[in-house]
Amino acid sequence: MPEKTDIQKLLRLKRYEKPPEGYFDDFLIEFQRRQRTELLRVPLHEILWDRATSWLDSVRVPSMAYAAILILGAGATGVIWTGLESPAGSGAVAVAAPLPAPAITFSQDPNLPPSYVLETRPVSYESPFSF
Amino acid sequence: MSRRSVSDMVGFPRAFAAAVVLATTAIAGQDPLGEALSEKVAAIFEQGREAVVRIESSDRHGRLTGTGFYADPSGTIYTVTGVLGNAEEITVFQGLRKLPARLLVADGRTGLALIRVEANTPFLPLGDSADVKLAAPLIAIGYPRGVPETFSFGMATGFDRQFLNRYFRTTHIRASIPVQPGLGGAPVLGLDGKVIGIVVAGTDGNTGCYVLPINAAEKIRTDFARFGEIRPGWVGVSVEDLPITEENRPRAKVADLLQGTPAAESGIQDDDILLRVGEVVIHCREDIIDASFFLTAGDSVPVLVQRGSKEITFSIRSVLDPAHSKEPGTPVVESIPRFDLSGN
């Protein structure tokens, strides 16, 4: 209670305080300068952490999301484990080696009928009116 | 009306009687015209079939097959480029013989190709396609869809320079010969047994076809024999139609003559009216198509023009057509897109 009394006294004294001449002229600029100076003193990781936690506080996560994340995590673990146990055993998970391109065979097979040709190229889009 | 009715009444019994007589004689096999025609066609087929070959080629895209024919006893074969594709191997089947062949030359303008086998061969005599008249009976011999050699019969039904707004490189013979896939490159013969052209495309669901005149094919073969390559000539003249005058006669004039071209150096001028190029009389600009096709680079061609009231003949030595950029002596079949004229 004595603390409260002190604060009340202090506030009463503040009522009679007067800022010096020109105090409010550059108030906003001065305020921002001091704010930036204060921020520079805080390490970067603390700033990022503060911002992340404050953003997470604003996000409302549905209760089912935790279950979904858990299932996904379990699934990913299973896939990775299966890959490690595969006969290749190379440790390269879910990356298939490139297969050689199949040879173009079309109707090279002598048992297949060939293409019977009738048309050739008797016409042209070129202007024939010069020689 | 009454006169017509009387005429019909009189004409009907006569027509009916004539039809009965014709049908009866035809059934009895005594139609002299039909029988003569049938015998003639059969004889031409029997006479020419040995010189008609099946050609098979293969490249990385697969196997192609079509028809060709021997044009001389030393194994030179006319066929079409579509049969060869980008051929790595060409095989000729002549009866029971199977002969390897090599490409001599391929002409992308007409779709004609010349190949050769190293053998003594029968051959078909060549006619003059300029003599083919409308309604001339024509016979195509070839190998459609893997069946043995057979023939198809029809008539010359027209002479076209373009089809569906696309120009041929020279006038083609339109024929009412039904064709099937595999007949590309088939020889078309007249009733004298001489080749007048080569099947290059089917039309209208293959109920008819277009035939490259043998004279155009021979121009290419002559070029190859002389120079080892195709040498289309060029003099540097563009041609425009003149407005039809009161005489109602279309004419063509020289336009956009480029300096430094053989034509400009010969003395020809813009607005000269073209009357004749070589042996071809020029009535309209489309006549240039045939005149220009038969030019050979290095040869001189007489060009008759009208300037004012004077007629002047210029002798112009043509040069190699700049559009024909192929290196000399390298007969390579290019990848030639195929046009389906049948609309399928």
Interface residues (C-beta under 8 A of the other chain):
Chain A: I104 F106 S107 Q108 L112 P113 P114 S115 Y116 V117 L118 E119 T120 R121 P122 V123 S124 Y125 E126 S127 P128 F129 S130 F131
Chain B: E56 S58 R60 H61 G62 R63 L64 T65 G66 V80 T81 G82 V83 G108 R109 T110 G111 L112 P144 R145 G146 R161 Q162 F163 R166 Y167 F168 R169 H172 V179 Q180 P181 G182 L183 G184 G185 V199 V200 A201 G202 N206 Y210 L212 G233 W234 V235 G236 V237 S238 V239 E240 V277 R285 E286 I288 I289 A291 S292 L295 A323 I336 P337 R338 F339 D340 L341 S342
